[in-house]
Amino acid sequence: MTDDLVVRRETKIAAPPDAVFAYLIDPEKLGRWMTTAAAFDARVGGAYRFTIGGSHVTAGEVIENDPPRRLAYTWGWEDNDITPPGSSTVVFELEQSGDYTIVHLTHRDLPSKEASDSHVEGWEHYLPRLATAASGGDPGPDPWAG
């Protein structure tokens, strides 16, 4: 695994880790910042399915759930042969820092530079929306949702 095939980002959120963690697993809260439809079984081994950007569907399985510190699940797109469901891994690590939570995102196991670049763009779009929603703000409608 080369470093250019791993997406690493972080964001600082004005909320405690338990409040932020809810935005990673609650389908209604996921809809405030990333999804237009979501099903999420947060148990280890549980399945999820998100509709993102209005019509793109990602699906996978929860592989770690340690609230409110760490969440990991497999990731991939139903309509994309480059990164099919379950082929990569998304890890959220939450760290309390005073009145803030630092969210460390790692998206690994991406199959190509093209896939990595695409996911960089996606996470750079959605992480600020997560920060706004989880801190009590309104990120507004997702412009990618059409």
C-alpha positions as CSV (number, residue, x, y, z in Angstrom):
1,M,0.0,0.0,0.0
2,T,1.6,3.2,-1.1
3,D,0.9,6.5,0.6
4,D,-0.7,8.1,-2.5
5,L,-3.4,5.4,-2.3
6,V,-4.4,6.4,1.2
7,V,-6.5,9.4,1.9
8,R,-5.8,11.1,5.3
9,R,-7.8,14.1,6.4
10,E,-8.8,15.7,9.7
11,T,-11.3,18.2,10.8
12,K,-11.9,20.0,14.1
13,I,-15.5,20.1,15.3
14,A,-17.0,22.2,18.1
15,A,-18.7,19.3,19.8
16,P,-17.9,16.4,22.1
17,P,-16.9,13.0,20.6
18,D,-20.2,11.3,21.5
19,A,-22.2,14.0,19.6
20,V,-19.9,13.7,16.6
21,F,-19.9,9.9,16.6
22,A,-23.7,10.0,16.3
23,Y,-23.3,11.8,13.0
24,L,-21.3,8.8,11.7
25,I,-23.8,6.1,12.5
26,D,-27.3,7.6,12.8
27,P,-29.0,7.5,9.3
28,E,-31.0,10.7,10.0
29,K,-27.8,12.6,11.1
30,L,-25.8,11.1,8.1
31,G,-28.5,12.8,5.9
32,R,-27.6,16.2,7.3
33,W,-24.1,16.1,5.9
34,M,-23.5,13.3,3.4
35,T,-26.3,11.0,2.4
36,T,-29.6,11.4,0.6
37,A,-30.6,7.9,1.9
38,A,-28.9,5.7,4.5
39,A,-29.3,2.3,6.2
40,F,-26.7,1.6,8.9
41,D,-26.4,-1.4,11.2
42,A,-23.6,-0.1,13.5
43,R,-22.8,-3.5,15.0
44,V,-19.5,-5.2,14.0
45,G,-20.5,-7.3,11.0
46,G,-23.5,-5.1,10.3
47,A,-24.2,-3.8,6.8
48,Y,-24.6,-0.2,5.6
49,R,-25.8,1.3,2.4
50,F,-25.6,5.0,1.6
51,T,-26.9,7.0,-1.3
52,I,-24.5,9.9,-1.8
53,G,-24.7,12.7,-4.3
54,G,-28.3,11.9,-5.2
55,S,-27.6,8.6,-7.1
56,H,-24.3,7.0,-6.2
57,V,-24.6,4.1,-3.7
58,T,-21.8,2.9,-1.4
59,A,-22.1,-0.2,0.6
60,G,-20.0,-2.3,3.0
61,E,-19.7,-3.8,6.4
62,V,-18.8,-2.4,9.8
63,I,-15.5,-3.9,11.0
64,E,-14.9,-1.8,14.1
65,N,-17.2,0.1,16.4
66,D,-15.7,1.6,19.6
67,P,-17.9,4.6,20.4
68,P,-17.1,7.4,20.6
69,R,-13.5,6.8,19.7
70,R,-13.3,4.7,16.5
71,L,-15.4,3.5,13.7
72,A,-14.3,1.5,10.6
73,Y,-16.1,0.0,7.7
74,T,-15.4,-1.4,4.3
75,W,-16.3,0.9,1.4
76,G,-17.0,0.8,-2.3
77,W,-19.5,1.9,-4.9
78,E,-22.2,-0.2,-6.4
79,D,-22.0,1.6,-9.8
80,N,-18.2,1.6,-10.0
81,D,-16.0,-1.3,-11.0
82,I,-12.8,0.5,-9.9
83,T,-13.8,0.6,-6.2
84,P,-16.6,-2.0,-5.8
85,P,-18.4,-2.5,-2.5
86,G,-16.2,-3.7,0.3
87,S,-12.9,-3.1,-1.5
88,S,-11.5,-0.2,0.6
89,T,-11.7,0.7,4.2
90,V,-12.8,4.0,5.9
91,V,-11.6,4.6,9.5
92,F,-12.8,7.5,11.7
93,E,-10.8,8.2,14.9
94,L,-12.2,10.8,17.2
95,E,-9.9,12.6,19.7
96,Q,-11.2,15.1,22.3
97,S,-9.2,18.3,22.4
98,G,-10.7,20.7,25.0
99,D,-14.2,21.7,23.8
100,Y,-13.5,20.2,20.4
101,T,-13.3,16.8,18.7
102,I,-10.6,16.2,16.2
103,V,-11.8,13.7,13.6
104,H,-9.0,11.8,11.9
105,L,-10.2,10.1,8.7
106,T,-8.2,7.4,6.9
107,H,-9.5,5.9,3.7
108,R,-7.2,3.0,2.7
109,D,-7.0,0.0,0.4
110,L,-7.9,2.2,-2.6
111,P,-7.0,0.4,-5.8
112,S,-5.5,3.2,-7.9
113,K,-4.4,6.8,-7.9
114,E,-7.6,7.7,-9.8
115,A,-9.7,6.2,-7.1
116,S,-7.6,7.9,-4.4
117,D,-7.9,11.3,-6.1
118,S,-11.7,10.9,-6.5
119,H,-12.0,10.1,-2.8
120,V,-9.8,13.0,-1.8
121,E,-12.3,15.3,-3.6
122,G,-15.2,13.6,-1.9
123,W,-13.8,13.7,1.6
124,E,-12.7,17.3,1.2
125,H,-16.3,18.1,0.2
126,Y,-18.0,16.1,3.0
127,L,-15.8,16.6,6.1
128,P,-16.6,20.3,6.3
129,R,-20.2,19.5,6.1
130,L,-19.8,17.0,8.9
131,A,-18.1,19.7,11.0
132,T,-20.9,22.1,10.4
133,A,-23.7,19.7,11.1
134,A,-22.1,18.0,14.2
135,S,-21.4,21.4,15.8
136,G,-25.1,22.3,15.5
137,G,-25.0,24.3,12.3
138,D,-26.8,23.7,9.0
139,P,-24.6,22.8,6.1
140,G,-27.5,23.4,3.7
141,P,-28.5,21.2,0.8
142,D,-25.6,19.2,-0.7
143,P,-24.8,20.7,-4.0
144,W,-23.7,17.3,-5.2
145,A,-27.1,15.8,-4.6
146,G,-28.5,17.4,-7.8
